[in-house]
Amino acid sequence: MDTITWDDFEKLDIRVGTIMEVTEFPKARKPSYQLRIDFGSLGIRNSSAQITNFYNKENLTGRQVIAIVNFPPKQIAHFFSECLVLGIYTDKKEVVLIGPDRKVENGWQVG
């Protein structure tokens, strides 16, 4: 594993947001959802997430997640993903989402 410096870590803008809308993403190569996430004062951002193994649209809406918000937008098919939602990979490469253990304000920064 490569080590990074504190300055490297500080370049990441990691925030909490609430998933407002979830839609199927049939044009993605791997099963995915399109998410609209409210980051408070940062606004609403879109993300594509390969999280269909453990989550359905109903249990994602209203859920708070942690995401990196300062990556450049990435085009996936016709969709632009504007942030990277963070999760933990299982041994089968399925994703378990990371989020706060209690409700906090959207846009608060992780540090």
Backbone as numpy.savetxt, mean C-alpha at the origin, in Angstrom:
# Nx Ny Nz CAx CAy CAz Cx Cy Cz
22.61 -9.93 3.37 21.75 -8.75 3.37 22.65 -7.51 3.37
22.32 -6.57 2.49 23.05 -5.31 2.44 22.56 -4.39 3.54
23.47 -3.64 4.14 23.06 -2.66 5.13 22.86 -1.31 4.45
22.01 -0.48 5.06 21.80 0.87 4.56 22.16 1.85 5.68
22.26 3.09 5.31 22.56 4.11 6.31 21.26 4.72 6.81
21.36 5.47 7.90 20.20 6.18 8.42 19.69 7.16 7.36
20.61 7.79 6.64 20.21 8.72 5.57 19.39 8.00 4.50
19.74 6.75 4.18 18.95 5.98 3.22 17.53 5.78 3.73
17.39 5.40 4.99 16.06 5.18 5.57 15.23 6.46 5.56
15.88 7.59 5.88 15.15 8.85 5.93 14.63 9.31 4.57
15.13 8.73 3.49 14.63 9.08 2.16 13.24 8.50 1.92
12.88 7.44 2.65 11.56 6.83 2.48 10.51 7.63 3.24
9.44 7.96 2.57 8.31 8.63 3.21 7.22 7.57 3.40
7.13 7.05 4.63 6.23 5.94 4.94 5.08 6.51 5.76
3.86 6.32 5.27 2.68 6.93 5.90 1.58 5.91 6.10
0.65 6.28 6.98 -0.56 5.47 7.18 -1.69 6.10 6.37
-2.49 5.23 5.79 -3.65 5.68 5.03 -4.80 4.69 5.18
-5.99 5.14 4.84 -7.18 4.29 4.91 -7.65 3.95 3.50
-7.87 2.67 3.26 -8.37 2.23 1.96 -9.82 2.67 1.83
-10.09 3.47 0.80 -11.43 4.02 0.59 -12.23 3.22 -0.44
-11.52 2.65 -1.42 -12.21 1.94 -2.50 -11.31 0.82 -3.01
-11.92 -0.31 -3.33 -11.20 -1.47 -3.85 -11.93 -1.96 -5.10
-11.18 -2.14 -6.18 -11.77 -2.69 -7.40 -10.89 -3.81 -7.93
-11.52 -4.72 -8.66 -10.78 -5.81 -9.31 -9.84 -5.19 -10.35
-8.74 -5.89 -10.61 -7.78 -5.42 -11.60 -7.48 -6.55 -12.59
-8.43 -6.82 -13.50 -8.28 -7.97 -14.40 -7.12 -7.85 -15.39
-6.64 -6.64 -15.67 -5.55 -6.47 -16.63 -4.17 -6.67 -16.01
-4.09 -6.82 -14.70 -2.81 -7.09 -14.04 -2.35 -8.51 -14.38
-1.04 -8.73 -14.46 -0.51 -10.06 -14.79 -0.79 -11.07 -13.68
-0.69 -10.63 -12.42 -0.98 -11.50 -11.28 -2.25 -10.97 -10.62
-3.04 -11.83 -9.96 -4.27 -11.35 -9.32 -4.00 -10.18 -8.38
-4.71 -9.08 -8.61 -4.48 -7.84 -7.87 -5.76 -7.06 -7.70
-5.69 -6.11 -6.78 -6.74 -5.11 -6.62 -6.17 -3.74 -6.94
-7.05 -2.84 -7.36 -6.73 -1.42 -7.44 -7.29 -0.79 -6.17
-6.45 -0.07 -5.45 -6.85 0.57 -4.20 -6.81 2.08 -4.33
-7.79 2.76 -3.72 -7.75 4.22 -3.53 -7.58 4.43 -2.04
-6.49 5.10 -1.67 -6.11 5.22 -0.27 -6.06 6.69 0.13
-6.70 7.03 1.25 -6.72 8.39 1.77 -5.54 8.58 2.71
-4.63 9.49 2.35 -3.47 9.81 3.18 -3.62 11.19 3.83
-4.82 11.58 4.17 -5.05 12.84 4.87 -4.60 14.02 4.04
-3.71 14.85 4.62 -3.27 16.07 3.94 -2.49 15.79 2.66
-2.00 14.57 2.47 -1.29 14.21 1.24 -2.26 13.89 0.10
-3.53 13.71 0.44 -4.54 13.41 -0.56 -4.77 11.93 -0.75
-5.50 11.62 -1.79 -5.84 10.24 -2.11 -4.89 9.75 -3.20
-4.36 8.55 -2.98 -3.43 7.96 -3.93 -3.93 6.58 -4.34
-3.55 6.19 -5.54 -3.91 4.87 -6.07 -2.75 3.90 -5.86
-3.09 2.63 -5.70 -2.07 1.59 -5.60 -2.62 0.30 -6.18
-1.74 -0.46 -6.80 -2.07 -1.82 -7.23 -1.44 -2.75 -6.21
-2.21 -3.73 -5.73 -1.71 -4.60 -4.68 -2.08 -6.06 -4.96
-1.08 -6.93 -4.89 -1.30 -8.36 -5.09 -1.62 -8.99 -3.73
-2.84 -8.74 -3.26 -3.23 -9.17 -1.91 -4.53 -9.97 -1.93
-4.82 -10.60 -3.07 -6.11 -11.28 -3.22 -6.18 -12.62 -2.47
-5.06 -13.17 -2.04 -5.08 -14.47 -1.35 -5.77 -14.40 0.00
-5.52 -13.34 0.76 -6.03 -13.25 2.12 -7.13 -12.21 2.30
-7.36 -11.37 1.29 -8.27 -10.24 1.46 -9.30 -10.20 0.34
-10.51 -9.77 0.70 -11.52 -9.50 -0.31 -11.87 -8.01 -0.24
-12.62 -7.55 -1.21 -12.92 -6.12 -1.29 -13.61 -5.61 -0.03
-14.50 -6.42 0.53 -15.28 -5.98 1.69 -14.41 -5.81 2.94
-13.44 -6.70 3.17 -12.64 -6.56 4.39 -11.44 -5.64 4.22
-11.26 -5.09 3.02 -10.20 -4.10 2.81 -10.70 -2.67 2.97
-11.93 -2.42 2.56 -12.47 -1.06 2.63 -12.54 -0.60 4.08
-11.94 0.56 4.35 -11.91 1.11 5.69 -10.70 0.69 6.51
-9.90 -0.21 6.00 -8.72 -0.72 6.71 -7.56 0.26 6.57
-6.83 0.47 7.64 -5.64 1.31 7.57 -4.43 0.46 7.21
-3.60 1.02 6.32 -2.40 0.33 5.84 -1.21 1.28 5.93
-0.04 0.70 5.79 1.21 1.46 5.75 1.73 1.41 4.32
2.17 2.57 3.80 2.65 2.62 2.41 3.79 3.60 2.27
4.65 3.34 1.30 5.68 4.29 0.91 5.05 5.19 -0.14
5.06 6.50 0.12 4.33 7.43 -0.74 5.23 8.28 -1.63
6.55 8.10 -1.57 7.41 8.96 -2.38 8.15 8.23 -3.49
7.61 7.09 -3.94 8.09 6.47 -5.18 7.43 7.18 -6.35
8.09 7.21 -7.52 7.40 7.77 -8.69 6.27 6.84 -9.10
5.23 7.38 -9.75 4.13 6.53 -10.21 4.64 5.44 -11.15
4.02 4.25 -11.03 4.40 3.12 -11.88 3.17 2.69 -12.66
3.31 2.64 -13.98 2.17 2.25 -14.81 2.08 0.73 -14.89
0.89 0.23 -14.56 0.58 -1.20 -14.66 -0.67 -1.29 -15.53
-0.51 -1.79 -16.74 -1.58 -1.77 -17.74 -2.02 -0.32 -17.92
-3.28 -0.02 -17.74 -3.80 1.34 -17.93 -3.82 2.13 -16.61
-3.31 1.57 -15.55 -3.45 2.11 -14.19 -2.10 2.62 -13.70
-2.10 3.77 -12.98 -0.88 4.30 -12.39 -0.92 4.07 -10.88
0.04 3.29 -10.39 0.18 3.02 -8.96 1.07 4.13 -8.38
0.55 4.87 -7.38 1.22 6.06 -6.87 1.86 5.86 -5.49
1.73 4.67 -4.93 2.35 4.37 -3.64 2.51 2.87 -3.54
3.36 2.42 -2.62 3.62 1.00 -2.41 3.09 0.60 -1.04
2.02 -0.19 -1.02 1.45 -0.69 0.22 2.37 -1.79 0.74
2.70 -1.72 2.03 3.66 -2.67 2.60 2.98 -3.88 3.22
3.64 -4.99 3.11 3.14 -6.23 3.69 4.28 -7.18 3.98
3.92 -8.31 4.54 4.88 -9.35 4.90 4.64 -10.53 3.97
5.71 -11.06 3.36 5.59 -12.23 2.50 5.57 -13.51 3.33
4.61 -14.37 3.02 4.61 -15.71 3.61 5.62 -16.56 2.84
5.82 -17.79 3.28 6.74 -18.68 2.57 6.25 -19.02 1.16
4.96 -18.76 0.89 4.39 -18.99 -0.46 4.31 -17.69 -1.26
4.96 -16.64 -0.76 4.98 -15.32 -1.41 3.60 -14.66 -1.45
2.73 -15.02 -0.52 1.45 -14.34 -0.35 1.70 -13.17 0.60
0.88 -12.12 0.51 1.13 -10.90 1.27 0.14 -10.74 2.42
0.68 -10.48 3.60 -0.11 -10.11 4.78 0.16 -8.62 5.00
-0.89 -7.81 5.01 -0.72 -6.36 5.13 -0.19 -5.94 6.49
0.52 -4.81 6.49 1.02 -4.17 7.71 0.16 -2.95 7.98
-0.25 -2.77 9.22 -1.04 -1.59 9.58 -0.91 -1.29 11.05
-1.37 -0.11 11.48 -1.30 0.23 12.90 -2.23 -0.66 13.72
-1.88 -0.87 14.98 -2.73 -1.73 15.83 -3.90 -0.98 16.44
-3.99 0.32 16.20 -5.15 1.12 16.57 -5.32 2.21 15.53
-6.51 2.76 15.45 -6.79 3.79 14.44 -5.99 5.05 14.74
-5.35 5.57 13.70 -4.59 6.82 13.80 -5.01 7.72 12.64
-4.52 8.94 12.65 -4.88 9.88 11.58 -4.19 9.51 10.28
-4.95 9.58 9.20 -4.37 9.36 7.87 -3.27 10.38 7.62
-2.19 9.89 7.03 -1.06 10.76 6.70 0.03 10.79 7.75
-0.25 10.25 8.94 0.82 10.23 9.95 1.99 9.41 9.42
3.18 9.87 9.77 4.41 9.29 9.24 4.96 8.19 10.15
5.45 7.15 9.50 6.12 6.05 10.22 7.58 6.43 10.38
8.13 6.16 11.55 9.55 6.48 11.79 10.13 5.62 12.84
